[in-house]
């Protein structure tokens, strides 16, 4: 077997409308309603299905837990513009910019939390000769 890509994942949330608002307003994702009142947020060619805690769609994970996800999203928007947007939304940046390693190489990331406390990493790949952060924690040129 050869897995080609991720289609969707599921997070269990304490309040679907609050989560939809955050992922749409703060992260720019698209709200999708499907299957008789179920909701997801979409980006690129993937989506995140949302399960309301205590009313999860079956089958579900063995041990569902609100606020236990750790997700990394790659953005084509410059990370400094992302920082400005996040700050304008009143969302605290808990770490970064900081260098990390993504699935395809070096990234520079910031970390925030969604309304349920899930860790959200927002990142740019470092490429085109940019392989580190400068003294101002910005990608070196």
CORCOR-V617748 format. One record per backbone hydrogen bond with DSSP energy under -0.5 kcal/mol. NH is the residue of the N-H (numbers start at 1). CO is the residue of the C=O. Records with the same first field share a line. If there is no record, write none. Layout:
NH = CO + CO
This chain:
9 = 47
11 = 49
13 = 51
19 = 15
20 = 16
21 = 17
22 = 18
23 = 19
24 = 20
25 = 21
26 = 22
27 = 22
28 = 24
29 = 23
30 = 42
32 = 40
34 = 38
38 = 34
39 = 50
40 = 32
41 = 48
42 = 30
43 = 46
46 = 43
47 = 7
48 = 41
49 = 9 + 47
50 = 39
51 = 11
53 = 13
55 = 52
67 = 12
68 = 65
71 = 119
73 = 121
75 = 123
82 = 78
83 = 79
84 = 80
85 = 81
86 = 82
87 = 83
88 = 84
89 = 85
90 = 87
91 = 86
94 = 92 + 111
95 = 111
97 = 109
98 = 109
100 = 107
102 = 105
105 = 102
107 = 100
108 = 124
109 = 98
110 = 122
111 = 95
112 = 120
114 = 118
117 = 114
119 = 69
120 = 112 + 118
121 = 71 + 119
122 = 110
123 = 73
124 = 108
126 = 106
127 = 125
130 = 127
131 = 129
134 = 138
137 = 134
140 = 132
